[in-house]
Amino acid sequence: MATLELAKVVKTFEKTTIIHGVDLTVSDGEFVVFVGPSGCGKSTLLRIISGLEPASSGDIRIDGQRVNDVSAAHRGCSMVFQSYALYPHMSVYDNMAFGLENLGVAKSIIESKVNAAATLLQLAPLLQRKPTQLSGGQRQRVAIGRSIVREPKLFLFDEPLSNLDAELRVSMRAEIRDLHARLGATMIYVTHDQVEAMTMADKIVVLRAGRIEQVGSPLELYNRPCNQFVAGFIGSPRMNFVPAAEMPGAKAGAQTVGIRPEHAQLSNDGPLQLQVSQVEQLGSTSILHGKVVADAPFELILSGQTSIKRGDTVRVSAPAGQLHYFDQNGLRL
């Protein structure tokens, strides 16, 4: 386990700056998720932490020690990649043991560590199989097991579930969270999927264009997004945005009002008129899609099933305490 500190970290490729002076502290044993749209710099930042990419400036400290000039092999970090990166000609056992063998660890210790990790990850019956004989979820567990046997200070995950189907992603999310609880390890996890971030993280770091927009717990970001970007990124379906002028009693100085689909309500005297263009009947819930004033797209989640259909017009309101106000610069009021 370890602490991590980033101080004014900058990464520049030729004349293009990718990471703009990032400051961040990760506490011992935390599960921190970097989230943001493609190209926001989250994977680059993870590679800088691991030592696979050098920082152009700034400091990286692990357990208080500056590691900018320490090689990736000696930083005490272990990376789990999206692509698994397993050796196809080696057995599961040999894939998990390979890194320790290269370090000259005694065979008896390697055997003990591999067997312990295999038991933890329910891989013990598969140790003699080759990667081609495994499912995608099993391969990802092997890649995680390869990290566990090294007993790293920091576990780093770079979009590890992107290659899995939806059902398997859900189960693997739970497995990784359970693993974190059992190991008590410091983990940093990169994803573009905000649902993964919300369900897995102790702390979320929202990135945009190489800068940190907000850091906080999942519910802090959901309940009090610091700006319109974070408000629209965290939550599924995404937050609706309507002009403040259309909402009676809007806060002074507000340019835009944010309404989450799950907080919107049908109301005969609601201030917004929704032209329904699509209805998703999910059984336990229904989602109305359409547009409100000024052709602003709008979604509304209803509990249970509905008789509302495409082409209908309904009026919509939201509780005053559930409205989010943003100024002309998109900052929270």
Helices and strands as residue ranges (DSSP letters): E 4-13, E 16-26, E 31-35, H 42-50, E 57-62, E 65-66, G 72-74, E 77-80, H 92-102, H 107-120, G 124-126, G 131-133, H 136-148, E 154-158, H 166-183, E 186-191, H 194-200, E 203-208, E 211-216, H 218-223, H 228-233, E 240-243, G 244-246, E 256-259, E 265-266, E 272-281, E 285-291, G 293-295, E 297-303, E 313-317, G 320-322, E 324-326
